C-alpha cells in the first residue's frame, strides 16, 4: 500500500518540482487558492514561490479532493516505473505528445495530468490503478448460484457514476469518510474494478528542516479489487475488509447482471483434487497461450487414516517437485486424502523471471503478480482447480 495521501508534507519536497508546472496544477483550483489567500507569481520560479504557504495549503484538511489526488499521484507515480505506466496507459487512448527534456518523473506526471486538460484528469489514477493490478494479491472466489451470464452488460458511464455514488455513501456510513473512487478495466474475458476508499484515521509525527516536530493526521488510502469473469460467470475479490464483500456482491451483481443475490457468499470452488492420481499431464502447458512452464514447488497434504498429520513437501531452491518425483505417473501417494494447499513456480513466455502462485483448498488464491492472472486463470480453470459451477453435469 502507498503511504499517506498528503505526500508533499515539506517545503523541500515541493521545491523538487518544476515551479511553472506546479503553479499550473495549483491554478486549476482558483477558488481554493483564493480561500487560502495563496497568491502565485505570474512568472513562477524556485526563488519567488512561497513554498511554506503552498505546503500549508496542500496539508489543509479542506483541500479539494481532485487537488489532493493529483498531488498524491504525482508523488506516487513520480518514478521511472510510474512514468512508463503513465505513458502506457495514455497510449491506449492517445499518445502523450510533449517535450520531456530536463523534467523529473514527478514533473512528467504533472505535465501528463495537465496535457489536454481536463480530458486527462483521470490519467494518473488510471495509471496507478493498472499498476496495482500487477501487485501481489490474494483473491476469494464467489460462484454464481444460477446462470445469469446472458444478462451481462458493460456498465455505462451513468452506471459507473451510480456505483461511485453508492460506494461513496457506503464508506461514509462506515465511518471512513469521503474520497472514494472506482476505476474500471475491460478485458476480453474479464472486467476489473479497482475501488479506492479512505482508511482509518492515523497520526504521525514528522520533523521539518528546522528540527521542529509536527503532528500529522491522515487517512491512508485502501484499495479493493473486484473481478467478474464473463465466461464462467463468477466473481473474485481482493478486499482490505472482509465485511465489504457482501456490499460488492450485491452492488456488482445488480449493475452487471441485474441480480442482487446471485453470488454464493461462502461456497468452496477451488479444489486441489487435480493433483491426485495420474496428474502429471496437467503441467504440460502448450495449450495455454502465454504460459511457458508451470510446476509444483510445495505441497501440503493428508493421507487416508492420518488426517491429524499434515505432510509438507518442498522442492530444493531453484528446482521443482517434478525434478525429484519418484511416483511417476503420480505426483502424490495413492493413499492421499486431501491436499490443503499447493505452491507453483511458473514463467510466462515473454519473461525470463519465475513467479509463484499459491492455491488453497476452498475459495482463495494468491497471485504474486495480478497482471499474470488472465494467463494463470486459463490454466487453473482448464485443469479444473477452479470449479465451473455452471457446467452441465
N, C-alpha and C positions, 0 to 999 in steps of 0.2 A: 504494500500500500504506500502511496505517496505521503509526504509529511503534511504539516499544516497548510491550509489553503492560503493563508496570509503569507505569501512566500517572500515578499520584499520587506522584511522586518527592520532592515537597517538602511541608512542613507548610503553606506558603502556599496551595498548590493545594487541599489538603484543607479549609482554612478557608473556601474559597469555597462549599463545600457546606452545605446546611442541616443543622445539628447533629443534630436529632432524627432526620431521615431517614437520615443517615449511621450513626448508632448502631443504628437499626432494621435496617439492612442487616448491620452487623457482628454483631449479636446473633443472626442466623440461623446463626452458626458458633460456638456456645458452647465447644466443645472446643478450637478453635483459640485463642480468646481466653484460655482457661484455660492452654493450653500457653505462650502468650506473656506470661502474667501481666499481661494487659491488662484493667483494670477500668474499666467505663464507669459514669458517674453515673446515678442514677435519673432525674433531670431534666436532660438534657444541654443545654448552651448553648455558645456560642463561647468563653465565659470559663472554663468548668470542664472542658473537654476537653483531654486531653494529646495534642496533635496530633503531637508528635515521636514519642511512643510508638506512635500509630496509624500514622504514616508508616513507622516501623521494621517494624511488623507487616505492612504492605502490601508492603514491599520484600523481605520474608524469602523465601528460596528454598523454604521448606516451606509457603507459603501454599496453602490448598485451591484446587483448580482452579476450583470454582464461584465462590469469592470473587474470585479473580484475574479471572475472566471478567466478573463483574458490574461491578467497578471499572473494568476496561478499557473495556467497552462504555458505561458511564456517561460516561466521558471522550470516547470517540469519537462517541457519539450525542448528546452534550450541546450541540447546536446547533439553530438553527431548523429546518433541513432534517431533522436527526436526529429531532427531536420530531414533525415531520409524518409521517415514515416510521413511527415507533412507533405513532402514532395510526391510520395507515392499516393497518398490519399487525394491530393489535389489533382494528380494526373488522371485519376479515374473519371474526373468530370472535365477539367480544363487545366492544362499545364500552367504552373506559375511562370510568369514571364516578366522578371525584373532583374536588375543588376544586383549581384551578391558580393561585390568586391568590398573588402575591409569591414565586413559585418560579422559579428559573433553569431553563434547559433541562436542565442536568445533574441538578438536583433532581427535575425531572419524570421523567427517565429512571429515577432511583432509585425514585420513587413508582410508576411503571408496573411495575417489577420486583417491588415489594412488594405491589402490588394483587392481591387474590385469590390470594395466595401459598399453596402453591407452584405453582399452575396456570400462572402467568405467568413461571416461571423462565427459559423459553427465549425469551421475547418479544424481549429486546434483541438476542440473536444472530440471531434470525429476521429482525428488522427490518434489522439491519446486512447480513445475507446478501442480502436482497432489494435493498437499496441497492447492493450490489456488482454485482448483475445489470445496473445502469444505468451501470457503469463502462466505460471503453474497453477492449476486449479483442480478441485475435486468436485465432481458432479453427482447429484442424486437424480434418479430417473423416476418419472411418473407416467405409467402407461395409461392409454385411454380405456375407459370402461365399455365403450362401444365405438363403432366405426363412423367417424364424422369427417373423414378426410375430404369427401366430395364437397363439403361446405366451406373448405378453407378459402379465405380471401385475403389478399395482401392489404395490410392496413393503409388507408388513405391518410393524407396529411391531417384531415379533420379527425380521423380516428386516432392518429398518434397524439394529437392535441388533447383529445378526451382522456387517453391513457395517462398523459403527463399530468393533467389536472386532477385526475382521480388519485394518482400516486402522491402528488403534492399534498393533497388534503389528508391522505392516509398517514404520511410521515409526520405532518404537523400534529395530527391526532395522537401519534405515537410519542409525542414529546421531543421529536428530533429537529423540529423547526423547518424553515424554508431552505431552498437551494437544491431541490431535486431536479433531475433531468433524465431523459431516456434517449438513447441513440440506437437506431435500427440498422442491421446489415442483412441484405438479402443474398443468399447463395442458391445454387441450383437445387439442392435437396433440403436446405435448412434456412430458417430465418432466426437471426440472433437479435436479442435486445440486451443492451448494457444499461443498467439502471444506476444512477448516481443519487446519493442522498447524504445529508449531514449525519455524522456520528454523534456520540455523546460528547457534551462539553468537557474539554480538558484544559488544564492550566499548565503553563510552562514559564520558567524564568529565563530571560535572556540577558546577556551582558553587552552593553553598547561599547563603542570605541573608547569611551572615557572611563570604562570600568564600572559604569552605573548599572545596577540591576533593574530590570523591568519585568513586571508580571504580565504575561500574555494569556488571554482566554481565546480559545478557538475550538471549532468543531472539525476534526479531521474527516475528510470525505470517505464514504464507503462505496463499494461497487458490488452489485449483484449482476449475474448473467442468467438469462432465460433463453433456452433454445428449443424451437419447435422443429421436429423432423417431418417434412411434408410426406415422405414416402411411407414411413412407419407409423406416423400419427401420434408419437409420444412427445413428452416434454421433459427436458432435463434442466436442472438449476444448480448454480453455484451461488449460495447466499451467505451473507455475513451473519444473519439472524434467522434461526430456524422458523420462527413464527411468521415470517414474511412469506413463506412458501404457499400457505393457503391463499393469501391475497393474490399472489401471482397466478396460481392455478385457476382461480375464479376469473380474474381480470383478463388474462390472455386467452382462456378458453372462450370467454364471451366475445372478445374482439376478433379472434382468428377464426373461430368455428361456430359462433352463435350459440354457445353452450357453456353454462357456468359450472356445471357439475360433471365434467367429462373425465377428468384425470384422477386416477386412484391415488389416495394420499400415502399409502404405505405398502404397496404391492412389491413383491420381490421379482424383479425382471432380469437380474443379472445372475447368471449361473456359471459355475466352473466345471460342470459335467463334461464339456467337450474335451477336457484334459484326461479323462478316464478312458480306458480301453485302447483300441487301435487309433491313436490320435496324431501320430507324427506328421501325417499328411497335411494337417491344418497349418503347419508352418511353411508350407510352400506357398509363396505369395505372388506368383507370376500373374494371377488373375486380378490382383489389386493394383489399380493404376496409381503410380507414385510411390509404392512401398517396395523398397529394395530387399529388406530382410527383417524378420522378427523372430525372436527365440526366447524361451523362458530362462530367467536367471535366479529366481527364487520362488519356492512353493511352500505353502503350509497346508498340511492335510491330516486327516484322522483315518485310522484303519478300523475295519469292522471288528467290534468287540473291544476296542480300545478308545472309545470316544473321549475319555478324560485325558488322553495323552496326545498332544499335538506334535507332529513331526515337521521340522522345517529343513528344507534343502536349500543351500546357497551355492551358487557356482563360484569358482575362484575368480579373482579380478581379471577383467579383460577376456573372459570366456563365458560360456553358457552351459546350462544343464544338458543340452543335447550333445555337447562335446564329450561328456563323461557318462552318457546314458548307456547302461548295460541291460536295459529291459526291452530293447527294440523288438517288436513294433510298438511296445507300450512305452509310456513315459513314467507312469506311477505303478506301484504293485497292483496286482489284480484284486487284492482284498481292500483296496482303498474305498472308504465310505464317503467322506465329504472332503472337498478342497475349500479351505476358508479364504485364501487369497493367493494371487499369483502376480509376480512382477516379471515384465518382459523388457527385453532390450530390443530396440528397433532402429532402423535407419531408412530415411527417405532417399529416393533416387537422386534428388537434387542436392544432397547434403552428405558430407563425409562424417559428421559427428553423430554419435549414438545418443538417443534419448531413452527415457524409461516410461513405461505405462504400468500402473498397478490396478488390478481388477479385484474387487471384493465380492464374495458371495452375498447376494442381497439386492442392493439397489444403488451402490456408489462406485464411482470410477475416478481415478486420479491421473490426469494428464500432466506430464512435465511441460508440454507446450500445447496450449489450446489450439494454436494455429495448425497443428497436425491432426486435429480431431476428425476432420472430414475424411481423411485417408484411413485413419485408425477405426473410425466408426464402420467403414465398409468392411474391414477385416473382421471386426468383432461381431458384426451382425451376420455376415455370411457364414461365419464359423459357429454361430448360434450361442455366443456368450451373452448377447442381449436378446432376450426372447421377443419374438414378433407376436404380440398378444392378439393381433388381428388376423393372423394367418389361419387359413381354413384347416380344420382338424382332419 
